[in-house]
Amino acid sequence: MIVTTVAFAAAGVLSACSGNDPAPPSPTSAPSLATPAPTTATPTPTPVVTPTPTVTLDAGQAEAAAVVERYVGLMDRIAADRTIPLDSLYEAASGEAARGQLRALQQLHVNEFIWTGTTAVEIRDVTGEDASYDVEACLDTSAIEVVDQEGRSVAAPDEPATTLWRYTVQDISGRLLVMEEEAIAQPC
């Protein structure tokens, strides 16, 4: 259906362009020194690609963003490698965020699910200063695969590949840690 729609659209554009072509000059007419008539052909516009804006961060905000990236990376590594201690997550998280993810990781290991791939993290925004930050990040899990012992996917079939998350990052005893997390939009 999509291919057919594209083909009809292309045919419509081509026929619209060919209907505006000027008649070819007559072979018997003499060349003219007058100003040439403007042509009706219009140049094909160059497609414009809008890049994702780059977030400008101060030093503290950049550190908070790095903590979120480290936190997501740790979850991927712990999920994929059962030899990494679960409490390694405390290197980047504490509070409710750590408790919730530790429960999920324990369940993953108890069920003997096999996790492969890594999550791509795109920091969208960081607000706050000094000891408390809110970090918004789009997580792309399209490269993640989680299967059971028979190799069947355990992911929900309608699960979106991207989700926008908000992380609360706070200074706890001189270290920035992810304390809370909340999914705020799908897809991002």
C-alpha positions in Angstrom: 0.0 0.0 0.0 2.8 2.4 0.9 4.7 1.6 -2.3 1.6 2.1 -4.4 0.9 5.5 -2.7 4.5 6.6 -3.3 4.3 5.5 -6.9 1.1 7.4 -7.5 2.5 10.5 -5.8 5.6 10.4 -7.9 3.5 10.0 -11.1 1.4 12.9 -10.1 4.4 15.2 -9.5 6.0 14.1 -12.8 2.8 14.7 -14.8 2.3 18.1 -13.1 5.8 19.1 -14.1 5.6 18.0 -17.7 2.3 19.9 -18.3 4.2 23.2 -17.7 7.0 22.7 -20.2 7.2 25.4 -22.9 6.8 24.3 -26.4 10.1 23.5 -28.2 11.3 26.3 -30.5 10.3 25.9 -34.1 13.2 24.8 -36.3 12.4 27.6 -38.9 12.5 30.5 -36.4 15.6 32.7 -36.4 17.6 33.1 -33.2 16.5 36.2 -31.3 18.7 38.7 -29.5 15.9 39.8 -27.2 15.9 38.9 -23.6 15.1 35.3 -23.1 11.8 34.4 -21.6 11.9 33.0 -18.1 11.6 29.3 -17.9 8.8 27.6 -16.0 11.0 24.9 -14.6 11.5 25.2 -10.9 14.6 23.8 -9.1 14.0 20.8 -6.9 14.3 21.9 -3.3 17.0 20.4 -1.2 15.6 18.5 1.7 16.2 20.1 5.1 17.3 17.9 7.9 16.6 19.3 11.3 19.2 18.0 13.8 18.3 17.4 17.4 19.3 20.5 19.3 22.4 20.1 21.4 21.8 20.6 25.1 24.1 23.2 26.7 25.0 22.2 30.2 27.0 23.7 33.0 29.6 21.5 34.8 27.1 20.2 37.4 24.4 19.5 34.9 26.9 17.6 32.6 27.9 15.5 35.6 24.2 14.7 36.4 23.7 13.7 32.7 26.8 11.5 32.9 25.4 9.8 36.0 22.2 8.9 34.1 24.2 7.5 31.2 26.3 5.5 33.7 23.2 4.2 35.5 21.5 3.0 32.3 24.8 1.4 31.1 25.2 -0.4 34.5 21.6 -1.8 34.2 22.4 -3.2 30.8 25.7 -4.8 32.0 24.2 -6.3 35.1 21.2 -7.6 33.1 23.5 -9.2 30.5 26.2 -10.6 32.8 25.1 -12.6 35.9 28.6 -12.5 37.3 28.4 -8.7 38.0 27.0 -8.2 41.5 23.5 -6.6 41.6 24.7 -4.1 44.2 27.0 -2.6 41.5 24.0 -0.5 40.6 24.7 1.5 43.8 27.6 3.1 41.9 25.1 5.3 40.1 21.8 5.0 42.0 20.2 4.9 45.4 16.7 5.3 46.9 13.6 4.2 45.0 15.4 4.1 41.6 17.9 1.5 42.9 15.3 -0.5 44.8 13.0 -0.7 41.8 15.7 -1.7 39.3 17.3 -4.2 41.7 13.9 -6.0 42.0 13.6 -6.0 38.2 17.2 -7.3 37.7 16.6 -10.0 40.4 13.5 -11.2 38.6 15.3 -11.2 35.3 18.0 -13.5 36.8 15.6 -15.7 38.7 13.7 -16.3 35.4 17.0 -17.0 33.7 16.1 -14.6 30.9 18.9 -13.8 28.5 19.6 -10.1 27.9 21.7 -8.9 24.9 22.3 -5.5 23.5 22.6 -2.0 25.0 20.3 0.9 25.5 21.1 4.1 23.6 20.8 7.2 25.8 20.1 10.7 24.4 20.1 13.5 27.0 17.3 15.9 26.1 17.3 18.3 29.0 18.9 18.9 32.4 17.5 21.4 34.9 18.6 22.3 38.4 21.8 23.2 40.1 24.2 22.4 42.9 22.7 19.3 44.6 19.5 18.4 42.7 18.9 17.9 39.0 16.1 16.7 36.8 17.5 14.9 33.7 15.3 14.0 30.8 16.7 11.3 28.5 15.3 9.4 25.5 16.1 5.8 25.9 16.2 3.7 22.7 16.0 0.0 23.5 15.6 -1.2 19.9 19.0 -2.9 20.2 18.0 -4.9 23.3 16.7 -8.4 23.1 15.4 -10.4 26.1 14.6 -14.0 25.5 13.7 -17.0 27.7 15.7 -20.3 27.8 13.9 -21.5 24.7 14.9 -18.3 22.8 11.4 -16.8 22.7 11.2 -13.1 23.2 9.7 -12.0 26.5 9.2 -8.4 25.4 5.6 -7.1 24.9 5.0 -7.1 21.1 3.6 -3.5 21.1 6.4 -2.1 23.3 7.7 1.1 21.8 11.4 1.2 21.1 11.9 4.6 22.7 10.7 6.2 25.9 11.4 9.6 27.4 12.4 9.3 31.1 12.8 11.9 33.8 15.5 11.1 36.4 16.0 12.9 39.7 19.7 13.1 40.4 20.8 14.3 43.8 24.0 14.8 45.7 24.2 12.1 48.4 27.3 12.4 50.7 29.3 14.1 47.9 28.2 11.8 45.1 25.6 12.5 42.4 23.2 9.5 42.2 19.9 8.7 40.4 17.3 8.7 43.1 14.0 8.5 41.2 12.9 7.8 37.7 9.7 8.1 35.8 8.7 7.3 32.2 7.0 10.5 30.9 6.4 9.8 27.2 6.3 7.0 24.6 7.8 7.2 22.0 10.3 10.1 22.3 
